[in-house]
Amino acid sequence: MTQETLNFDQPAPWHFDGKTYSPKQDQTRLSAQLTAVFSIMRDAKWRTLSELSSIAGASEASVSARLRDLRKARFGSHVVNRRRLIAGLFTYQLIVNE
């Protein structure tokens, strides 16, 4: 899957969900975050949530959630690797599912 195929303006399967999710209020913001995270991480470099957050302009919690989204089938079933740097600090790597 390439960046060009990430079109979150399309109906399902490009949708978010959850108890507090409101499409009208959240779809545009979450889609922009996911596109940013994908664009940044597609180079397969290892990054901390802090680094990714700074580059993407979103909170660490948000970029962490978007990394989890990228693992889901509807967002491409990409591989998101995680490795521990020190206690409580991890780096993440995206392997794009072509």
Secondary structure, DSSP 4 states (H G I P E B T S, - for coil): --GGG--TTSSTTS----TT--HHHHHHHHHHHHHHHHHHHTT---EEHHHHHHHHTS-HHHHHHHHHHHHSGGGT--EEEEEEEETTEEEEEEE---
